[in-house]
């Protein structure tokens, strides 16, 4: 591993000596990714539950909905900050809020590519949506694994935590499917 990679301080490579603020910021980014992933998953599941699919509409709906959720999250962070701190966020705090929102878009890369391939008739519409849904489920598992690996829990406790998180994820997906 190069020195650059050893010194990385991002969501995946947060070192053991990270400050509490760095851990909180990484947690904020992971939390937002979870919200975006579940939002995208709900949208795709709802669209997939309907009969005829139009992949350009699916792509447009997915992107616009997720951007809307991210902007709502940003507004929520700003309002929450004003309530807690009786003032606007500093430039550094605002940059962090924007980073939290914008980095969450990363979970959409594979789903957008899959649906875009359907738009251009490279794959079937249903196949594109299925790939996108599977990619989002895998993203949730990766996010959960990152979080659990940082806990310092023993192996079997990490497995238990992952099992609980997986069960919650299945419950969320079930509830989302239930309403459609």
Buried (B, 14 or more C-beta within 10 A) or exposed (E): EEEEEEEEEEBEBBEEEBEEEBEEBBBBBBBBBBBBBBBBBBBBBBBBEEEEBBBEEBBEBBBEBBBEBBEEBBEEBBEEBEEEEEEEBEEEBBEBBEBBBEBBBEBBEBBBEBBBBBBEEEBEBEEBBBBBBEBBBEBBBBBBBBBBBBEEEEEEEBEEBBEEBBEEBEEBBEEBBEEE
